[in-house]
Amino acid sequence: MKTIIEPFRIKTVEPIRMTTAEQRESILRDAGFNPFLIHAEDVLIDLLTDSGTGAMSSEQWAGVMRADESYAGASSFYRFEGTMRELTGFDHILPTHQGRASERILFELIGGKDKVVPNNGHFDTTRANIEHSLAEAIDLPIPEARHVSDPHPFKGNMDVEALERLIEQTGPSRVPVVFVTVTNNSAGGQPVSLENLRAVRACCDRHGLPMFLDACRFAENAWLIRQREPGQHDRPVRDIVRDMFDLADGATISAKKDGLVNIGGVLLLRDESLFTGASNLLILTEGYLTYGGLAGRDLEAMARGFREVVEDDYLAYRIRSVEYLGRALTDAGVPIVQPPGGHAVYLDATAFCPHIPADQFPGQAVVCGLYRLAGIRCVEIGSLMFGGEGKSPPPLELVRLAIPRRVYTQSHIDYVAEAIIELWQQRETLRGLDIVDQPPVLRHFTARFVEREPAG
Ligand code: F0G
């Protein structure tokens, strides 16, 4: 069979609300043309993020009921720990409430003034936590990552020569860790190859530096390695996952992605003294070692989610549904970041709206256009998210369509493709936006806009 179906059937349904074009017009205006300010119940298909928005399985819900809510030593913690140990081989495993909590603990311990942290592509919370510690965050993607249509199979790879140069320039003592984000969310959800991870590891070894993974989407990365990397096609995905973690000295994980849960995070460490420091900080701000800011039921859901995510049927369906949307758009001539990544399809807003300059936010114009046309919500990743006073403009103007896990069916995805193709056909009607109100930091969440009048 060539159709890859959703490997689940539906036991509980959640209605989604159709709106009229007139309703959407006034909702959009009331929200100041910022979809973050739209109430979720006014959204038909929500592609704002794949984080915490997945559907849990019946096994996970059964675990929620069975969970042990003891303060210390809960059996749910040990089940979570067992799953993570089996999957990653790590001995030191701390639960946290989400990815950025793991990042905050880690960088409080190893960040600081004059330190430099390289990454293939920092996610914004990772960068913010590094900068909060007064260290500097540097992105070192391969050059191909900056070219939207380049079909390189591993556009998430790190530029290892640039890493080598950076370490030589700054001196290894200023580099507390080298981070690799799998998959690279900021660069289109693109995977990192095993070959590249090994090359980064070798570079770290030459300079005596630890290598960490930002492993939020480790399973999607492993599946793409299996599909795309020579010599990996016949290997069990769990073995590839293990190879990835075996190369690392530690990892920060948001379980809201490949943990298949609505809340949760993990910090993995090998170094004994770092583990002691992290344990102390965990108790200080998150919670005791065996719950880390979560309820027992969250740990139970993670214990099961991290197993389900490495099942072949799930990953085949997951990656296929993203690729399916990517292919439908590509076939219709809609410009997207090629090849489609693990968790999202990214539209190229510059090609979509050549008539809208970067300072009028072409990506946000597409985001608003898609909501207005079809009630679909997505997010700008370009001059709005990364620009602002004193910042250099980002290399790409993108719109991310993040696909929640196990939530939407093929007909939902067909609807999304149809809507985007229709928007593409009427793209000259999209209008630029001006900011009328914005906060000093992370402005994309709450900024308000007015729309420009149509040209001519
Ligand atoms: N690292 C990466 C690569 C991420 O994509 C995220 C979250 C985090 C760290 C932080 O994890 O949200 O659990 O604190 N990304 C979400 C997104 C928010 O929409 O891409 P968190």
Boltz pocket constraint, residues with backbone or C-beta under 6 A from the ligand:
constraints:
  - pocket:
      binder: B
      contacts: [[A, 48], [A, 49], [A, 50], [A, 51], [A, 97], [A, 98], [A, 99], [A, 100], [A, 101], [A, 123], [A, 125], [A, 126], [A, 181], [A, 183], [A, 185], [A, 214], [A, 216], [A, 253], [A, 254], [A, 255], [A, 256], [A, 264], [A, 265]]
      max_distance: 6.0
